[in-house]
């Protein structure tokens, strides 16, 4: 299964709202950024395969420990805002 298919299935099975918007601080020049979960997901799908493997591993670990995967997606949104 491709990473893209896996990630879409994961998000769907978790019932995550793709329209959820993260409000994250960017650089001083850009200020506050409003980044939908859907954009974070799309960004995950175009990164290098090594990074995709790390993202998948992290999400699986968070899920296994009954953690909130949205916290990780917010962390990724913060990275996009930089």
Secondary structure, 3 states (H helix, E strand, C coil): CCHHHHHHHHHHHHCCCCCCEEEEECCCCCCEEEEEHHHHHHHHHHCCHHHHHHHHHHHHHHHHCCCCHHHHHHHHHHHHHC
